[in-house]
């Protein structure tokens, strides 16, 4: 188990298979929190400049085994963790992560990597204050992905696993494996399940309700760029003087 977050900042993550709608929801949450004057930092999976070129080359040459792929993804996460996520949490910022270590738990194990080994690999990470799992039926997710993309990528489709010679079939089989792993993590890691088939607005309502719950009575780092109600304060001060 990951240790609880001991820092002033709050860590909120979203998880789910491709096509679950999680990215839309965290984007809406990010904008909503900023509008409330909160300091918010956003991080997404596989975005570290440290390993970007290596990842691109390895995928192009189809060089990765499940273990080497797992190690590279963990390196990407560790770089973002040490240089961005952790300092922000220490400073009292709300950190939003589009995918977290749990993605490694799901995808790597779906590729046949030992679950205990993967969890140990990410043992430096903290348990999020709130982790959402956007759950959708496989058919819905596949339809969303295929309607938005003309071609599935090799590793995205799980073609490295030899599940099928057909990319779409391989993608479906691989995603089902990932769903199975996420379902196992719901109780283990306390994931908040959100029905990803609900209208976007209803999903966001659920998300905001849960976020308000963990932020109740919490004072983090104010956003220095947030507009200040100067006129109201001035009016209040004038009223106090007159009284």
Secondary structure, 3 states (H helix, E strand, C coil): CCEECCCCCEEEEEECCCCCCHHHHHHHHHHHHHHCCECEEEEECCCCCCCHHHHHHHHHHCCCCHHHHHHHHHHHHHHHHHHHHHHHHHHCCEEEEECCHHHHHHHHHHCCCCHHHHHHHCCCCEECCEEEEEECCHHHHHHHHHHHCCCCCCCCCCHHHCCCCCHHHHHHHHHHHHHHHHHHHHHHHCCEEEECCCCHHHHHHHHHHHHHHHHCCCCCCECCCCCCCHHHHHHHHHHHHHC
